[in-house]
């Protein structure tokens, strides 16, 4: 039955690709573009080897995962890297995949587990960030400072642009001292923050000073027009605005992007999810200032087909490939 399901999935995605006009076409973006996928492997509850094998099969170059602060500092002042993080990084490298670590989320020993907003907590966060960067020196793609600071991501209260800028000013030099060659991503701003002024404000506050790259999360699945064409139009408009805010053109990475295949509000069918993935990457080929996209995410987070957060994956919760997985395999033939 499983083989039959896979065959049916493959037939459906081939039909999607034919409908999108790319049955015999493949992405050929500019050199250096990163094809990435978000994963949740660092939590220790998912199959690292199986995930990496499946990602290697479709040509994924990078995974983005959480190097959570509270996992590193489980006793005040004592820092230790979980053993399976080294396994994750090493096994990824064996497959030509590099990890982008997210440095984020609260620690119960500082500010009550909320976002670090005091000098003491920012200094502690910077120590943790430097410790991670030193440990993985030369072995990972880079580090992203926080994840959607403006939202409640990580079970923390929304944070201000000013506090995020203060954190970046503390963390960037600490990472540089630990690993001068480390690539540092800042922003990790969601769609709401992009549209409602948060992104503009952190740029005005100088978060790009000293960092290497701007990262954004450009979800549109709950928008009035959730299509890849609308997304691409927004990206061109955003690029113009970034140039005004920064005083110069700004390239950026999209470290989260995808469409959920849930039933109900903001969801699409699995076939439509695959079609949108194809269209997004085809459109990205025409957008030179987007330097990489991490699809969110690899595996469904749960079995509830009506739960939006359970259904962003390329595969389902049991590793059964969805049409989007086969679409990525068909679409992306790199090197």
Secondary structure by P-SEA (a helix, b strand, c coil): caaaaaaaaaaaaaaaaaaaccccccccccccccbbbbbccccccccaaaaaaaaaaacccbbbbbccccccccccccccccaaaaaaaaaaaaacbbbbccccccccccccccccccaaaaaaaaaaaaaaaaaacccccbbbccccccccccccccccaaaaaaaaaacaaaaaaacccbbbbcccccaaaaaccaaaaaaaacccccccbbbbbccccccccccaaaaaaaaaaaaaaaaaaaccbbbbbccbbbbbcccccccccaaaaaaaaaaaaaaaaaccccccccccccccccccccccccccccccccccccaaaaaaaaccccc
